Amino acid sequence: MTLEQTDMQLDARPGGDQHVFGCLSDELKTCLRQAERVLLLANNPAITAADLQALQLGERDVVVSFNTCLKGTLLDMRTHQVLVHGYNAPDHYFFGLPMRADLPNWLRDDRARHFTVLVGCTTPLCPLPGVSLFYERIPLPPLWNYPTTRPDGKRFVGPSTGFNALVVLDTLRHQPGFDYAMLTLGFSNEAGKLWSGHAWAYERAWLLQADITVVELKARRKWWQLWRRR
């Protein structure tokens, strides 16, 4: 289903008047048209170099990282990189910007293979050329129908940065001219407790029913298994 076939009231919420695919830069859309696979890489500390190496990523693959780009040191310069930064509305800044000093220089300098997407801005903003910008609400059903209230009555802050990207990229690949496969790595909870500000149950339920490959992390030996081996 294309966006034109939806009957959503586009002016009902902030950001609803934006044209979803028009918000993506022409350079990024060209890259995605040529992509074979798009991998969304979570900021999950449990991800290792072996997890990425097992996917055998190449020049026609796109890796999407988020905010602080926690696993940035594991990225391969042969692939295209998309960095998605979510907006912190109370403090008026984008998570992960400016980029961390320990990220590889090629990630900063190679503008032909590195794309920036800003998500969730609540105030008028004019992005730099080539930067994709989405405002507070993106007019796609899984994002507009996102839960607003937690069981304890407190409000969710809205979709996670990763879920925003999942929904947009999944919708885009069903448009004419786009035919990439989508994978996720680390969209799970091996590393500990998740922050309660997002509706993780809703996001995971959506991911499980979507036509997206969820790559499991490689099994890691427990400390006592390593001790016995020594």
Residue pairs with C-beta under 8 A, 6 or more apart in sequence:
1 174
2 175
3 19
3 20
3 21
3 139
3 140
3 171
6 139
6 141
8 16
8 139
8 141
8 144
9 16
10 16
10 17
10 139
11 17
13 136
13 137
13 144
14 122
14 135
14 136
14 137
15 134
15 135
15 136
15 137
15 138
15 139
16 137
16 139
16 144
18 134
18 135
18 138
18 139
20 134
20 138
20 139
20 140
20 168
20 171
20 172
21 29
21 172
21 175
23 132
23 133
23 134
24 32
24 117
24 132
24 168
24 172
25 115
25 130
25 131
25 132
27 115
27 130
28 82
28 115
28 117
28 130
28 132
31 62
31 80
31 115
32 38
32 62
32 169
32 172
32 173
32 178
32 180
33 177
33 178
34 60
35 60
35 61
35 62
35 80
35 180
36 58
36 60
36 61
36 180
36 181
37 57
37 60
37 61
37 62
37 180
37 181
37 182
37 183
38 61
38 62
38 64
38 169
38 173
38 180
38 181
38 182
38 183
39 55
39 57
39 61
39 62
39 63
39 64
39 182
39 183
39 184
39 185
39 215
40 64
40 162
40 165
40 166
40 169
40 182
40 183
40 184
40 185
40 187
41 47
41 52
41 63
41 64
41 65
41 66
41 71
41 185
41 186
42 66
42 162
42 184
42 185
42 186
42 187
42 188
43 65
43 66
43 67
43 68
43 69
43 70
43 71
43 186
44 70
44 71
44 185
44 186
44 187
44 188
44 190
44 191
44 217
45 70
45 191
45 192
46 186
46 190
46 191
46 217
46 220
47 71
47 74
47 185
47 186
47 217
48 74
48 217
48 218
48 220
49 74
50 218
51 185
51 186
51 215
51 217
51 218
52 71
52 74
52 75
52 76
52 185
54 218
55 61
55 183
55 185
55 215
57 63
57 76
57 78
57 79
58 78
58 79
59 78
59 79
61 79
61 80
62 79
62 80
62 81
62 82
62 180
63 75
63 76
63 79
63 80
63 81
63 82
64 81
64 82
64 83
64 84
64 165
64 169
65 71
65 72
65 75
65 81
65 82
65 83
65 84
66 83
66 84
66 85
66 86
66 96
66 161
66 162
66 165
67 84
67 85
67 86
67 95
67 96
67 161
68 95
68 96
68 100
69 83
69 96
69 99
69 100
69 103
69 107
71 186
72 100
72 102
72 103
72 104
72 107
73 102
73 103
73 104
75 81
75 104
75 107
77 104
77 106
77 107
77 110
77 113
79 113
80 113
80 114
80 115
81 107
81 113
81 114
81 115
82 114
82 115
82 116
82 117
82 165
83 96
83 99
83 107
83 114
83 115
83 116
83 117
84 117
84 118
84 119
84 161
84 162
84 164
84 165
85 94
85 95
85 96
85 97
85 116
85 117
85 118
85 119
85 161
86 94
86 95
86 119
86 120
86 160
86 161
86 164
87 93
87 94
87 95
87 118
87 119
87 120
87 121
87 122
88 94
88 95
89 120
89 122
89 136
92 123
94 118
95 161
99 107
99 108
107 114
108 114
111 130
115 130
115 132
116 130
116 131
116 132
117 131
117 132
117 133
117 134
117 165
118 125
118 127
118 131
118 132
118 133
118 134
119 134
119 138
119 161
119 164
119 165
120 134
120 135
120 136
120 158
120 161
120 164
121 133
121 134
121 135
121 136
122 135
122 136
125 133
127 133
134 164
134 168
136 158
137 143
137 144
138 144
138 164
138 167
138 168
140 167
140 168
140 171
142 163
142 167
142 206
143 159
143 163
143 164
143 167
146 156
146 158
146 159
146 199
146 202
147 156
147 199
147 202
148 155
148 156
149 155
149 156
150 156
150 196
150 199
156 197
156 198
156 199
157 197
157 198
158 198
159 167
159 198
159 199
159 203
160 198
160 200
160 203
162 187
162 203
163 198
163 203
163 206
166 182
166 184
166 203
166 206
166 207
166 210
166 212
167 206
169 182
170 182
170 210
170 211
170 212
172 178
173 179
173 180
173 182
181 213
182 211
182 212
182 213
183 212
183 213
183 214
183 215
184 207
184 212
184 213
184 214
184 215
185 215
185 217
186 217
187 204
187 207
187 214
188 214
188 216
188 217
190 217
194 200
207 214
208 214
221 229
